Amino acid sequence: MSEQTKQSIADSLESNKRILPYMPYLLQDMWALGCALQPIIDAAAITGLHEKSKVLDLGCGKGAASVQLAAEFRCNVLGIDATEPFLKDAQTKASEHKVSNLCEFVQEDILEYMKTEYHFDLVILASLGGIFGSFENTIASLRSQVKNGGYMIIDDGYLRTRNSLNRKGYQHYRNHKNTIGELTSYGDKLITEINTTDISRQINDEYLFVIEKRGKELIIEKPELKEEIEAYILLQYEECEVINTEIEGALWLLQKSLE
Ligand SMILES: C[S@@+](CC[C@H](N)C(=O)[O-])C[C@H]1O[C@@H](n2cnc3c(N)ncnc32)[C@H](O)[C@@H]1O
């Protein structure tokens, strides 16, 4: 795996390259790794997914959205993620939910995958932050994977009051008006916006609880990582505080314009 991919995974998990190998251990108790699941399913329902639909889940993690969409709509889902242990869990979950025949999980850097255009019915980007840079760049990337008239779901958020935040991982955030402006800058239709602030708080609380519990276990097993793990947990508390204060959680469903 390239250093760039490792950095991208570390950034998406607000981690660092040294403790990256231990992230699957720290996150073993969570299936969804940040996405607002029910809003994703609700938004997907609006698109009229059916047995012939093809869905792309970018940065699918352990397949929480992929598997539940396949189970609910019997659609075909391709999940792409660079973290192999997460993909193994995704396959296990697909099997438990009896949708292995509908789900494919591939280990690849999504930035590489996006270099080719595809024609999915729906593309999902859930809890990947600013991996493509600004929201304008994000929508440009997503729409290259969707057929005309197809749909895109972005599970992220916007700044409550300010119009920018000078903090690593938060540079793509804008206020609501400017976020919507960027998301629709290619003429795509905003079908719905679902507020996910409360769900995001619950997810963050669960996240803090599990990483603290698993972090303590890991320190006993690997005392040499004590400083790194403690710093990581502290950073997560800080991140959650910033999110709770500054960010309104939102999920957007957009329909690609007929070009
Ligand atoms: C915060 S998790 C979200 C996972 C999933 N969408 C969910 O909400 O359950 C971010 C995921 O993106 C993956 N990731 C980050 N950068 C990536 C890249 N460049 N290529 C592929 N996967 C990447 C990580 O491995 C991780 O599984």
The ligand as a MOL file (V3000), in Angstrom:
LIG
                    3D

  0  0  0     0  0            999 V3000
M  V30 BEGIN CTAB
M  V30 COUNTS 27 29 0 0 0
M  V30 BEGIN ATOM
M  V30 1 C -14.5570 6.9150 8.8280 0
M  V30 2 S -14.4610 5.4300 7.9050 0 CHG=1
M  V30 3 C -16.0740 5.3500 7.1450 0
M  V30 4 C -16.4080 3.9590 6.6640 0
M  V30 5 C -17.8470 3.7550 6.1820 0
M  V30 6 N -18.2040 4.6670 5.1260 0
M  V30 7 C -18.7760 3.8820 7.3490 0
M  V30 8 O -19.2730 4.9950 7.5780 0
M  V30 9 O -18.9930 2.8840 8.0400 0 CHG=-1
M  V30 10 C -13.4410 5.8790 6.5310 0
M  V30 11 C -13.0810 4.6990 5.6170 0
M  V30 12 O -12.4520 5.1780 4.4500 0
M  V30 13 C -11.3840 4.3060 4.1040 0
M  V30 14 N -10.4490 5.1020 3.2960 0
M  V30 15 C -9.8780 6.2870 3.6040 0
M  V30 16 N -9.1300 6.7380 2.5890 0
M  V30 17 C -9.2420 5.8130 1.5920 0
M  V30 18 C -8.7120 5.7070 0.2810 0
M  V30 19 N -7.9080 6.6500 -0.2150 0
M  V30 20 N -9.0460 4.6330 -0.4630 0
M  V30 21 C -9.8590 3.6670 0.0340 0
M  V30 22 N -10.4100 3.7110 1.2770 0
M  V30 23 C -10.0870 4.7670 2.0480 0
M  V30 24 C -10.8450 3.8200 5.4380 0
M  V30 25 O -10.1640 2.5990 5.2940 0
M  V30 26 C -12.1410 3.6900 6.2490 0
M  V30 27 O -12.6780 2.4110 6.1380 0
M  V30 END ATOM
M  V30 BEGIN BOND
M  V30 1 1 1 2
M  V30 2 1 2 3
M  V30 3 1 2 10
M  V30 4 1 3 4
M  V30 5 1 4 5
M  V30 6 1 5 6
M  V30 7 1 5 7
M  V30 8 2 7 8
M  V30 9 1 7 9
M  V30 10 1 10 11
M  V30 11 1 11 12
M  V30 12 1 11 26
M  V30 13 1 12 13
M  V30 14 1 13 14
M  V30 15 1 13 24
M  V30 16 1 14 15
M  V30 17 1 14 23
M  V30 18 2 15 16
M  V30 19 1 16 17
M  V30 20 1 17 18
M  V30 21 2 17 23
M  V30 22 1 18 19
M  V30 23 2 18 20
M  V30 24 1 20 21
M  V30 25 2 21 22
M  V30 26 1 22 23
M  V30 27 1 24 25
M  V30 28 1 24 26
M  V30 29 1 26 27
M  V30 END BOND
M  V30 END CTAB
M  END
